[in-house]
């Protein structure tokens, strides 16, 4: 690992936390505007985290204390590690070549699993119901997510995100495979709000039904860690979709002759813009437009419709290679 890559590995997770909170603030502001409200300032998530860190961390009397306190750390560590597998613009991922897409799938699952285990360990009936719902949802949306990853592995003969980002998928796939990639993109867009526990798939946390579900008994530092994990995961999920489906560089589109620092700055800003567009389309617009589904409705959507879309897309990719 070169010194530059090591510096990137140390600084990008910190930058990822900052960007995750900024995108979360933009999401809340845009959602409010879409519903004719003013909404909170973009800096509101930073205030929320600061307030939570100053509050007392309460552990329920009936909780399994060490598991209850460990799960927020596991979730936050998984989200920070996730950033090390995703290229940032034209910069390579620090941990490229170590089963990138496979490990990303595990890390995404680990964060949801940590929240579910924390809910079970809290001893609260609300949290237990929320954890059960989360497990059911995980078994529903992980299948199409894994199908998308397999589709790219079939197309590129590699799980490396850096390899995928260096050669845009639309230039590699033929007409038949391109149709399959488009279906995979649609499937991943539907999976995104469920993976991030956003409306209409926030069934495990339903505030008006089960009082935040898995997070009902969390407070203080522990709740702040889950909050940060959610913010980072939202940014990472949108960045992953950009790397998979829209890795085009601005310099190649506009035929710009840039080198050195201007090149990296322009490409970084272009990457952040693409991530913002995907974030607003896949998360903000969806959660503002739809009411919460029931658990059986969500499961049916993923097991039947989204799975069919993803499997047909995988079949078209396999036939088109």
RATANOR-V623731 format. One line per field, one symbol per residue. psi: psi as a letter, one per 40 degrees, with the letter a starting at -180 (. if undefined). A space follows every 10 residues. Layout:
# RATANOR-V623731
psi->???
This chain:
# RATANOR-V623731
psi->hidddddddd dddddddddd dddddddddd ddddffidii ideddddddd dddeiihhhi deigdddddd dddddddddd dddeehigbe hihdfieffc dddddddddd dddddddddd edehdddddd dddddddded eddddddddd dddddefieh ddddddghde edhadddddd dddddddddd dddddefiie ffdeehdedf febdedeiib dddddddddd dddddddddd dddddfehid dddefigiia dddddddddd dddddddddd ddcddddddi ihiidddddd dddcdddddd ddddddddde .
